[in-house]
């Protein structure tokens, strides 16, 4: 993959023009970003290609990078509208946190990476290999960091196969439920943590959920047993394999790049980074969590994290009592 570039889709001038025309149409109608539907964002030339990319994400290699959308001279609203509009052709946006953010901002806003209730995307710290609580996750690069912030992805199915080959008992251990923290984002009727396997064997697939800081965070709750030495060994092996050079694929996101990943078969990470002191030059990515109504059939255990898991419906995301989904144009914690 690192040598082929087959996963990179360069936008043509005609496709870029289509996107700008669709953004202009939305602006003239005064639509709020969260209200934009696929019908509001027609892309007659690009739509068939987005359908192919969507199929590749859900039932093929599981990742894609779209490149070439100009951002210079574009406002945050225009960039967010373009990203959201393209996202409507891939899935339906869902809430990414208890505040109801449908449009996320991956940006250092001074959160403490050691606070178990803070999410790492709001810090400059290294973000270990993990999955998000959705079918597809999309990132749009507004600005890269001054130094660092490299994006990496790995196949969780490959990690499982390698674990099973090298240390089958550890692979089997991660196929059993593990305690997972909710970081204070607790759905109605649920507790502060839940249990789910890392590797889920279901409907002919290995569907993976991995988030080491959420596993560690669950240790603060009464009634959660300590992580065992073997569990630690299994998670360390998982991450060592994910970072292995012949498994890991690195991406340096450029302004205007859009990365899309299928969470159920791909884990992703980010190195720590350094920013410039000026706010207008700080690293800033937009993020979408997307539900795919015709995506992979999910194991029953996922209902603890996703709520609804039925095919043909919106599933995933984070909803707690009082959550009102919206699409902020700035990071607000």
Secondary structure as the mmCIF struct_conf table of DSSP 4:
data_model
#
loop_
_struct_conf.conf_type_id
_struct_conf.id
_struct_conf.beg_label_comp_id
_struct_conf.beg_label_asym_id
_struct_conf.beg_label_seq_id
_struct_conf.end_label_comp_id
_struct_conf.end_label_asym_id
_struct_conf.end_label_seq_id
TURN_TY1_P TURN_TY1_P1 UNK A 2 UNK A 4
TURN_TY1_P TURN_TY1_P2 UNK A 6 UNK A 7
STRN STRN1 UNK A 8 UNK A 10
HELX_LH_PP_P HELX_LH_PP_P1 UNK A 11 UNK A 12
HELX_RH_AL_P HELX_RH_AL_P1 UNK A 13 UNK A 29
TURN_TY1_P TURN_TY1_P3 UNK A 30 UNK A 30
HELX_RH_3T_P HELX_RH_3T_P1 UNK A 33 UNK A 35
TURN_TY1_P TURN_TY1_P4 UNK A 38 UNK A 40
BEND BEND1 UNK A 41 UNK A 41
TURN_TY1_P TURN_TY1_P5 UNK A 44 UNK A 46
HELX_RH_AL_P HELX_RH_AL_P2 UNK A 47 UNK A 59
BEND BEND2 UNK A 60 UNK A 62
STRN STRN2 UNK A 63 UNK A 67
TURN_TY1_P TURN_TY1_P6 UNK A 72 UNK A 73
HELX_RH_AL_P HELX_RH_AL_P3 UNK A 76 UNK A 88
TURN_TY1_P TURN_TY1_P7 UNK A 89 UNK A 90
STRN STRN3 UNK A 92 UNK A 93
BEND BEND3 UNK A 97 UNK A 97
TURN_TY1_P TURN_TY1_P8 UNK A 98 UNK A 99
STRN STRN4 UNK A 101 UNK A 101
BEND BEND4 UNK A 102 UNK A 103
STRN STRN5 UNK A 104 UNK A 106
BEND BEND5 UNK A 110 UNK A 110
TURN_TY1_P TURN_TY1_P9 UNK A 113 UNK A 114
TURN_TY1_P TURN_TY1_P10 UNK A 116 UNK A 117
BEND BEND6 UNK A 118 UNK A 118
HELX_RH_3T_P HELX_RH_3T_P2 UNK A 120 UNK A 122
BEND BEND7 UNK A 123 UNK A 125
STRN STRN6 UNK A 127 UNK A 130
BEND BEND8 UNK A 133 UNK A 135
STRN STRN7 UNK A 136 UNK A 143
BEND BEND9 UNK A 146 UNK A 146
STRN STRN8 UNK A 147 UNK A 148
STRN STRN9 UNK A 151 UNK A 155
HELX_RH_AL_P HELX_RH_AL_P4 UNK A 156 UNK A 166
HELX_RH_AL_P HELX_RH_AL_P5 UNK A 168 UNK A 173
TURN_TY1_P TURN_TY1_P11 UNK A 174 UNK A 175
BEND BEND10 UNK A 176 UNK A 176
STRN STRN10 UNK A 177 UNK A 181
TURN_TY1_P TURN_TY1_P12 UNK A 183 UNK A 184
TURN_TY1_P TURN_TY1_P13 UNK A 188 UNK A 189
BEND BEND11 UNK A 192 UNK A 192
STRN STRN11 UNK A 193 UNK A 197
BEND BEND12 UNK A 198 UNK A 198
STRN STRN12 UNK A 199 UNK A 202
TURN_TY1_P TURN_TY1_P14 UNK A 203 UNK A 204
STRN STRN13 UNK A 205 UNK A 208
STRN STRN14 UNK A 211 UNK A 211
HELX_RH_AL_P HELX_RH_AL_P6 UNK A 212 UNK A 217
HELX_RH_3T_P HELX_RH_3T_P3 UNK A 218 UNK A 220
BEND BEND13 UNK A 221 UNK A 221
TURN_TY1_P TURN_TY1_P15 UNK A 222 UNK A 223
HELX_LH_PP_P HELX_LH_PP_P2 UNK A 224 UNK A 228
HELX_RH_AL_P HELX_RH_AL_P7 UNK A 229 UNK A 242
TURN_TY1_P TURN_TY1_P16 UNK A 243 UNK A 243
TURN_TY1_P TURN_TY1_P17 UNK A 245 UNK A 247
STRN STRN15 UNK A 249 UNK A 251
HELX_LH_PP_P HELX_LH_PP_P3 UNK A 253 UNK A 254
TURN_TY1_P TURN_TY1_P18 UNK A 255 UNK A 256
STRN STRN16 UNK A 258 UNK A 262
TURN_TY1_P TURN_TY1_P19 UNK A 263 UNK A 265
STRN STRN17 UNK A 266 UNK A 270
STRN STRN18 UNK A 273 UNK A 274
BEND BEND14 UNK A 277 UNK A 278
HELX_RH_3T_P HELX_RH_3T_P4 UNK A 279 UNK A 281
BEND BEND15 UNK A 282 UNK A 282
STRN STRN19 UNK A 284 UNK A 291
TURN_TY1_P TURN_TY1_P20 UNK A 293 UNK A 294
BEND BEND16 UNK A 295 UNK A 295
HELX_LH_PP_P HELX_LH_PP_P4 UNK A 296 UNK A 299
HELX_RH_3T_P HELX_RH_3T_P5 UNK A 300 UNK A 302
HELX_RH_AL_P HELX_RH_AL_P8 UNK A 303 UNK A 306
BEND BEND17 UNK A 307 UNK A 307
TURN_TY1_P TURN_TY1_P21 UNK A 311 UNK A 312
BEND BEND18 UNK A 313 UNK A 313
BEND BEND19 UNK A 317 UNK A 317
TURN_TY1_P TURN_TY1_P22 UNK A 321 UNK A 322
STRN STRN20 UNK A 326 UNK A 326
BEND BEND20 UNK A 329 UNK A 330
#
